[in-house]
Amino acid sequence: MKVLVVGTGAREHVICESLKDDVDLYSYMSNINPGIARISKYKQGNELNIEKVAEYAKNENIEMVIIGSEAPLGKGIVDELEKYEIKSVGPNINAARIETDKSFMRDLFEEYKLPGSLTFKVFDNYEDINNFLDDYDNEVVVKPVGLTGGKGVKIVGDHLKDNNEAKIYAKKIIDTKMGGFSQVIIEEKAIGEEFTIQAFSDGENLSPMPAAQDHPHAFEGDNGPITGGMGSYSDNNGLLPFLTHKEYDDAVQIMKKSILAIKDKASHYKGILYGQFMLTKDGPKLIEYNARFGDPEVMNTLPLMETPMIDVCNGIVDGKLKKVSFTDKASVCKYLVPDGYPETKYANTLIRVDEEKINSLGGHVYYAAVNQKEYGIYTSSSRAIGVVGIGDRISDGEKIAETSCNYIQGNLYHRKDIGKKELVDKRVDHINEIRI
Ligand code: GLY
């Protein structure tokens, strides 16, 4: 079967790895990702040019397309492929609104009385923002309604000093039409520990993956600016050390109910649903949905999947998704990023990766924002390489991932603390304090 993966990063690299033995693999990517290039027939091109991607798929007689990132979904790539009767793992433009339009998402929770929502309001003028925030006693989160590549959300107490700064930022979002809408969404700030559940959905049935926890802060000890995610871990029982079975199940129930609500309101949701949750004293609350795998969290879950990826994808597009199974192992992913990331960026420098040595240690390398050139692999301005260790316990995966990082040379840094006992214990202690 001819399968095309659209996208250029580590997320798409791990998707390609999960398919390569079972399909005739094609890829469409903006940079030459060396990991994807060596296992697929590839075409270099802008993934946002959805008409071109669809034409390429038609000309190559592709039977199924897997879309890695949210931006082409928001542009309607699935609908474009449908014109040629090509099936996609990814929601159509209407169903993708669960990520691309945050007011659609929150309204859905309200209309269908879905559990796990947060207090929110959508604004399109300054006066209402001022009136609301003058009367609101708690800290808030300010979000553009549309897509901003993960850079638009600002939290009082983190990026913003107080609710007055929240007012100023909310006005800026409206003035600049950040994310494509002259609207801003202001939400209650949920307090707790964040966790991720990714799930496969055929529009009716939903099969979840093990929970994972990302680390958005650039520096050790959860300090520094917020990034795309510096690494993540998952545990051998599919839960997290601070997350109970019931809390995991409660979050999955929210996702199952959401899929049925999306079907009723918009369209069958066929693809990956990424739920970012906050575990609060009142249980899991939905922070946001993404319409694709998490990055880095996909590097925790796909390597543990026992059900062949192609069977899962066929189940999604045919509406016959069955329970997907995963091995009982823990995993730790650490991202190596260019020095200065996410601010000053030392892009376009040569890196050296001793993959043979890393593989001999049991580590896995997934290439992200790098470019294969004639004389080697070069960084770009974003996260460069995800390194994954898998073991019986989180600490085993951590040791493999950390040792593997020694065999990658270049102007790069990573967070050594991700997956280490001290940091995992800090999460558990935090939740224990909140539960009191
Ligand atoms: N881990 C953050 C994201 O995938 O959006």
Residues whose N, C-alpha, C, O or C-beta is under 5 A from the ligand:
A	BS01	LIG	D214 G228 G229 F293 G294 D295 P296
